[in-house]
Amino acid sequence: MAEHVGGDRDPSAEVLAQAAAAFGLLASPARLHIMWALAQGESDVSRLADRVGGALPAVSQHLAKLKLAGLVGSRREGRRQIYFVHDPDMVTVVRVMVGQLTARVPEDPAKPLRAAGG
């Protein structure tokens, strides 16, 4: 987050739309898990699929969406495509959100977290 919104100044509509799009992509538990895994280090799609427990084609599709949005990047290493988080600030966002929610998880795993306003 290179630019900070200061004082009473609201972000532009374009910035809000971009943020909403990024959060929309991360609203998928599978994509959020992929971002979390990539925040720990680079990986190829096979290792990511094993780590997040997803089918290879599904993980590949999630990566394509994240890459198209500019959240992840990739490079070729021989025959493998290696994925990484393209924007280090997104790592911070993911770690803060997941860390905060982890700290709030109730002792009883069967009891869900309350939704806002509920």
trRosetta pair geometry for C-beta under 8 A, 3 or more apart (Angstrom, degrees):
i j d omega theta_ij theta_ji phi_ij phi_ji
1 4 6.7 75 139 -81 105 69
1 89 4.9 156 -17 -162 60 141
1 92 7.8 -98 2 73 100 135
1 93 7.9 107 -38 -59 112 107
2 89 7.3 -105 -33 -53 67 151
3 15 8.0 -92 82 -121 131 142
5 9 5.9 -149 -169 91 84 88
5 10 7.1 0 -161 -154 136 20
5 11 5.1 -80 -84 -60 135 86
6 9 5.9 30 69 36 63 116
11 15 4.1 -103 169 86 116 132
11 16 5.4 143 95 -52 113 83
11 19 7.6 56 107 -9 161 138
12 15 4.7 98 56 6 79 100
12 16 7.0 -145 96 -2 43 87
13 16 5.7 -55 -147 40 33 112
13 17 6.2 36 153 -22 66 106
14 17 5.7 -54 -148 35 29 112
14 18 6.4 29 154 -18 64 105
15 18 5.7 -54 -149 37 32 111
15 19 6.3 32 153 -18 65 107
16 19 5.7 -54 -145 38 31 112
16 20 6.2 33 155 -20 65 107
17 20 5.7 -53 -145 37 30 112
17 21 6.4 33 154 -21 63 105
18 21 5.7 -53 -149 34 31 113
18 22 6.5 30 153 -17 65 104
19 22 5.8 -54 -149 36 32 110
19 23 6.2 26 155 -13 67 108
20 23 5.8 -55 -143 43 30 108
20 24 6.0 40 152 -28 64 106
21 24 5.4 -51 -147 32 29 118
21 25 6.7 30 154 -18 62 100
21 69 6.7 -171 139 -137 108 118
22 25 5.9 -53 -155 33 32 109
22 26 6.5 18 152 -7 65 110
22 69 6.6 146 -101 166 66 131
22 71 6.6 136 -137 -78 94 119
22 90 7.3 -127 -171 -111 129 113
23 26 5.6 -63 -145 47 35 106
23 27 6.4 57 149 -46 66 94
24 27 5.5 -36 -153 4 33 121
25 28 6.9 -49 177 15 42 105
25 31 5.8 -111 161 141 75 159
25 65 6.2 -180 -137 139 112 111
25 66 6.4 136 168 -96 135 67
25 69 5.5 -82 -55 -19 162 172
25 71 6.6 -166 103 -13 149 151
26 31 6.1 -129 -114 107 38 111
26 32 5.1 82 -169 -86 75 87
26 35 6.4 -24 -117 3 99 156
26 71 8.0 174 -60 -132 97 161
26 94 7.1 -140 -142 -94 137 94
27 31 7.9 29 54 57 40 121
27 32 7.7 68 -76 -46 1 116
28 31 4.1 68 74 14 110 106
28 32 6.4 -180 85 -11 54 85
28 62 7.1 -147 106 -126 145 113
29 32 5.6 -57 -142 40 30 113
29 33 6.2 34 157 -22 65 105
30 33 5.7 -54 -150 34 28 112
30 34 6.5 30 150 -19 63 104
30 52 6.5 93 -152 161 70 134
30 54 5.8 82 -146 -83 116 140
30 58 7.0 -69 -174 147 156 113
30 59 7.6 -133 174 -97 114 64
30 62 5.6 -122 124 -93 110 153
31 34 5.4 -49 -148 35 36 114
31 35 6.4 38 152 -19 66 102
31 62 4.9 -160 -88 -163 81 114
31 65 7.1 -65 -105 83 134 122
31 66 6.1 166 -153 -65 108 114
32 35 5.7 -51 -148 36 33 111
32 36 6.3 38 150 -22 64 104
32 94 6.9 168 -157 -136 78 107
32 98 7.6 153 169 -74 112 113
33 36 5.5 -50 -147 35 33 115
33 37 6.3 33 153 -19 65 104
33 52 4.5 122 125 -131 125 112
34 37 5.7 -53 -148 37 31 111
34 38 6.2 24 155 -13 65 108
34 48 6.0 41 -131 -171 89 123
34 52 5.8 -27 -72 -62 67 157
34 59 6.7 153 -94 -148 126 87
34 62 5.6 159 -15 125 158 131
34 63 6.7 -140 -176 -75 150 75
34 66 6.8 -141 104 -29 132 158
34 72 7.9 -55 136 -54 112 151
35 38 5.8 -58 -143 43 30 107
35 39 6.2 41 152 -31 64 103
35 66 7.0 -171 -72 -132 93 144
35 71 6.9 -47 -104 154 116 127
35 72 7.5 -135 -102 -61 75 110
35 85 6.7 77 -153 -100 74 110
35 90 6.8 -94 -160 145 126 113
35 91 7.9 -162 170 -98 92 55
35 94 5.0 -154 127 -100 119 155
36 39 5.6 -50 -152 25 29 116
36 40 7.3 28 149 -19 59 101
36 94 5.9 -157 -81 161 66 129
36 98 6.2 78 -103 -57 122 166
37 40 5.9 -57 -165 28 36 111
37 43 6.4 -34 140 11 109 153
37 48 5.9 136 107 -130 149 81
37 51 5.0 115 -126 116 141 143
37 52 6.1 -96 -29 -56 145 100
38 41 7.4 -115 -159 74 36 26
38 42 7.1 27 -147 -109 78 33
38 43 6.4 -118 -98 23 70 105
38 48 7.5 4 -61 -107 88 120
38 72 6.2 -35 168 -114 173 119
38 83 6.0 -71 -110 121 127 100
38 84 6.1 155 -170 -145 108 30
38 85 4.8 139 126 -47 112 85
39 85 5.7 42 -85 -36 59 147
39 91 4.3 142 -129 -135 103 94
39 94 5.7 -150 -54 81 149 135
39 95 6.4 -177 169 -56 155 98
42 82 5.2 27 170 172 121 108
42 83 6.6 166 -155 80 72 42
42 84 4.4 -33 -100 -81 91 97
43 47 4.6 -124 -166 85 108 120
43 48 4.9 129 116 -57 131 88
43 51 7.3 -49 -155 4 164 143
43 82 7.1 163 87 -153 14 71
43 83 6.0 -25 69 58 67 90
44 47 5.4 89 56 15 73 101
44 48 7.0 -138 98 -6 35 94
44 77 8.0 -104 -77 48 114 116
44 80 4.7 -51 -111 -175 140 121
44 81 6.4 119 -137 72 85 54
44 82 5.6 -57 -77 -99 74 57
44 83 7.0 126 -115 8 26 85
45 48 5.5 -57 -144 40 33 114
45 49 6.1 38 157 -24 68 104
45 56 6.4 81 140 -153 109 82
45 59 5.7 147 -165 110 88 115
45 60 5.5 31 -151 -83 145 80
45 63 6.4 -96 -103 -9 102 158
45 81 6.6 31 -18 69 105 102
45 83 7.0 83 -65 -12 67 125
46 49 5.8 -53 -148 33 28 111
46 50 6.6 27 153 -15 62 105
46 56 6.7 -5 -102 -112 60 111
47 50 5.7 -54 -150 37 34 112
47 51 6.1 32 153 -20 67 109
48 51 5.7 -58 -145 39 30 110
48 52 6.0 2 167 3 69 111
48 54 7.8 -22 129 49 81 111
48 59 5.4 157 108 -179 108 139
48 63 7.4 93 94 -66 164 124
48 83 6.9 0 -46 48 146 134
49 52 6.6 -65 -134 50 23 90
49 53 7.9 -135 171 43 52 2
49 54 5.2 -102 -139 75 70 77
49 55 6.7 -32 -152 145 120 12
49 56 4.8 -25 -92 -88 165 58
49 58 7.9 116 -120 62 101 83
49 59 4.4 -136 -85 4 84 155
50 53 7.7 18 178 -72 24 39
52 59 6.5 140 59 -104 128 118
54 58 4.9 -118 174 86 112 116
54 59 4.5 134 94 -58 126 96
54 62 7.5 -4 146 5 170 139
55 58 4.5 81 62 10 89 109
55 59 6.9 -167 84 -8 42 87
56 59 6.0 -58 -143 38 28 108
56 60 6.2 32 157 -23 63 109
57 60 5.5 -55 -148 36 31 117
57 61 6.5 32 154 -20 65 103
58 61 5.7 -53 -151 34 32 110
58 62 6.5 33 151 -18 65 104
59 62 5.6 -52 -148 36 35 113
59 63 6.3 37 152 -20 66 105
60 63 5.7 -54 -149 36 29 112
60 64 6.5 34 151 -24 63 104
61 64 5.5 -50 -149 31 33 114
61 65 6.7 32 153 -16 64 102
62 65 5.9 -56 -154 36 33 110
62 66 6.3 28 152 -15 67 108
63 66 5.7 -57 -144 41 33 109
63 67 5.9 34 156 -21 67 109
63 72 6.4 -76 -153 79 74 149
63 74 7.7 65 169 -62 119 129
63 83 5.8 -89 -144 -101 126 153
64 67 5.7 -55 -144 38 27 111
64 68 6.2 31 155 -22 63 107
65 68 5.7 -52 -145 34 29 112
65 69 6.4 22 156 -12 63 109
66 69 5.9 -61 -150 42 30 108
66 71 4.6 -80 -170 69 83 113
66 72 4.4 41 126 12 113 112
67 70 7.6 48 180 -69 32 22
67 71 7.5 -92 -73 54 24 69
67 72 5.2 -59 -78 77 66 89
67 73 6.8 110 -130 -104 88 28
67 74 6.3 -23 -111 -10 134 108
67 83 7.7 -99 -72 -129 111 107
67 86 7.9 114 -126 -31 58 134
70 86 5.9 -116 174 89 58 150
70 87 7.0 57 138 -33 87 119
71 85 7.1 -47 160 -147 69 72
71 86 6.1 146 145 37 18 106
71 87 6.3 -69 -136 23 48 110
71 90 5.6 142 -149 -131 89 172
72 83 5.4 10 170 -172 129 103
72 84 6.6 157 -159 81 82 33
72 85 5.9 -62 -106 -110 72 38
72 86 5.4 151 -150 -15 12 96
73 83 7.3 157 84 -151 38 58
73 84 5.7 -22 64 65 85 86
73 85 7.8 33 19 129 81 13
73 86 3.9 108 -26 -88 97 100
74 81 5.0 9 180 177 132 99
74 82 6.3 154 -156 77 72 44
74 83 4.9 -32 -95 -95 91 62
74 84 7.2 154 -92 18 40 72
75 81 7.6 157 77 -157 26 59
75 82 5.4 -21 62 59 77 98
75 84 7.7 4 6 8 97 115
76 80 7.4 147 -156 83 56 45
76 81 6.1 -37 -99 -103 61 61
76 82 7.5 155 -111 14 10 84
77 80 5.1 -20 69 70 89 95
77 81 7.8 151 24 -107 75 13
77 82 5.1 45 -3 -23 118 120
85 88 6.7 106 112 -90 115 42
85 90 5.9 -153 -171 76 116 111
85 91 5.2 105 121 -61 166 100
86 90 7.7 40 63 24 68 136
87 90 4.4 80 86 -5 102 108
87 91 7.7 -171 102 -9 60 77
88 91 5.3 -40 -161 22 50 118
88 92 7.1 52 144 -18 68 97
89 92 5.4 -46 -158 31 43 116
89 93 6.6 46 145 -20 68 100
90 93 5.4 -47 -147 35 40 114
90 94 6.2 38 154 -17 69 104
91 94 5.9 -57 -147 39 29 108
91 95 6.1 26 156 -16 65 111
92 95 5.9 -58 -142 40 27 108
92 96 6.1 26 160 -18 65 109
93 96 6.1 -58 -146 37 25 108
93 97 6.3 18 160 -13 63 111
94 97 6.1 -60 -146 40 26 107
94 98 6.0 14 163 -8 66 114
95 98 6.2 -59 -136 45 25 102
95 99 5.6 27 162 -21 63 116
96 99 5.8 -60 -141 40 22 112
96 100 6.2 23 161 -19 62 108
97 100 6.0 -57 -147 35 25 109
97 101 6.4 15 159 -9 62 110
98 101 5.9 -60 -145 43 30 106
98 102 6.0 37 154 -26 66 108
99 102 5.6 -52 -143 33 28 114
99 103 6.5 28 157 -18 62 105
100 103 5.9 -58 -155 34 29 111
100 104 6.6 15 152 -10 63 113
101 104 5.6 -64 -147 43 36 107
101 105 6.8 62 151 -53 66 83
101 113 7.1 -45 -154 -78 97 164
102 105 5.9 -24 -155 -12 36 115
104 113 6.6 65 119 -119 113 120
105 109 7.5 7 170 -105 113 69
105 113 7.2 -72 -111 -66 53 107
106 109 7.5 -179 81 -78 83 27
106 111 4.6 -49 82 82 153 116
106 113 7.2 -180 -13 -82 98 62
108 111 4.3 63 89 2 108 111
114 118 5.6 -161 -176 85 92 89
115 118 4.5 40 68 25 88 130
